[in-house]
Amino acid sequence: MVAELALEGPTHRNRRQKRNVQPVALDLFSPIKVVSWASAHGSCPMRYTINGGDEMVIIFGSGTNEFEFAFDVDALRALVQLGTEALTEMDSRAEATSSEQS
């Protein structure tokens, strides 16, 4: 059995640039890779829920515009570590840019 799916949407490189819409034949018995992205800004509502003590879900947005991302304990620890490293690098770059402009 083969299904046809039209793929379109903004690219991660330039969110305003649309991809060409091309029908794709999918073999429903083969693995499929789905690529998705979301963007959160400072004003984006965020909250979390704990599911049974071994998983948490971060919910970005509100109402019908929500994006959920679930993590087990080890994955959440890895995310926090990675996020901490990213924040350190982002702060360092901002400081360097600020020094260059002074």
C-alpha positions in Angstrom: 0.0 0.0 0.0 1.4 3.4 -0.9 0.1 6.8 0.3 0.8 10.1 -1.3 1.7 13.1 0.9 2.4 16.7 -0.2 5.2 18.2 1.8 5.5 21.9 2.3 6.5 24.4 4.9 9.2 26.9 5.9 12.8 25.7 5.9 14.9 25.9 9.1 17.4 28.2 7.3 14.9 30.8 6.2 11.5 30.5 7.7 9.9 32.9 5.2 11.1 31.0 2.2 8.7 28.2 1.2 9.9 24.9 -0.1 8.6 23.6 -3.4 5.5 21.4 -2.7 6.2 17.9 -4.1 4.0 14.9 -3.7 5.9 12.0 -2.0 5.0 8.4 -2.3 5.2 6.6 1.1 5.4 2.9 1.5 3.2 2.5 4.7 5.3 -0.5 5.8 8.7 1.2 5.6 10.1 3.5 8.3 9.5 7.2 7.7 11.5 10.2 9.0 9.5 13.3 9.9 11.4 16.5 10.4 9.8 19.3 12.3 10.9 22.5 14.1 9.4 25.0 16.4 10.7 28.4 17.4 10.1 29.9 20.9 10.8 33.5 21.8 10.8 35.3 25.1 7.1 36.0 25.1 6.2 32.4 24.3 4.2 30.8 27.1 5.9 27.7 28.4 4.9 25.2 31.1 5.5 21.6 32.0 3.7 18.6 33.4 5.1 15.5 35.0 3.8 12.2 33.7 4.0 9.4 36.3 7.3 10.6 37.8 9.5 9.2 35.0 8.6 11.6 32.2 8.0 15.3 31.8 6.4 17.3 29.0 7.4 20.9 28.1 4.5 22.7 26.5 5.2 25.7 24.3 2.4 28.0 23.3 -1.2 28.0 24.5 -4.6 27.0 23.3 -4.7 25.4 19.8 -1.1 26.6 19.1 0.7 24.2 21.4 3.8 22.2 20.8 4.7 19.4 23.3 8.0 17.8 23.8 8.4 14.8 26.2 11.6 13.9 28.1 12.5 11.1 30.4 14.8 11.9 33.3 18.1 11.2 31.5 17.1 13.1 28.4 16.0 16.1 30.5 19.3 16.1 32.3 21.1 16.0 28.9 18.9 18.9 27.6 19.6 21.0 30.7 23.4 20.4 30.3 23.2 21.2 26.6 21.1 24.3 27.3 23.5 25.5 29.9 26.4 25.2 27.5 24.5 27.0 24.8 23.6 29.9 27.2 27.2 30.2 28.2 28.3 30.4 24.5 25.4 32.9 23.7 26.3 35.1 26.6 30.0 35.1 25.6 29.1 36.0 22.0 26.8 38.8 23.1 29.5 40.1 25.4 32.1 40.0 22.6 29.7 41.8 20.2 29.0 44.5 22.9 32.7 45.0 23.4 33.3 45.4 19.7 30.6 48.0 19.4 32.0 50.1 22.3 
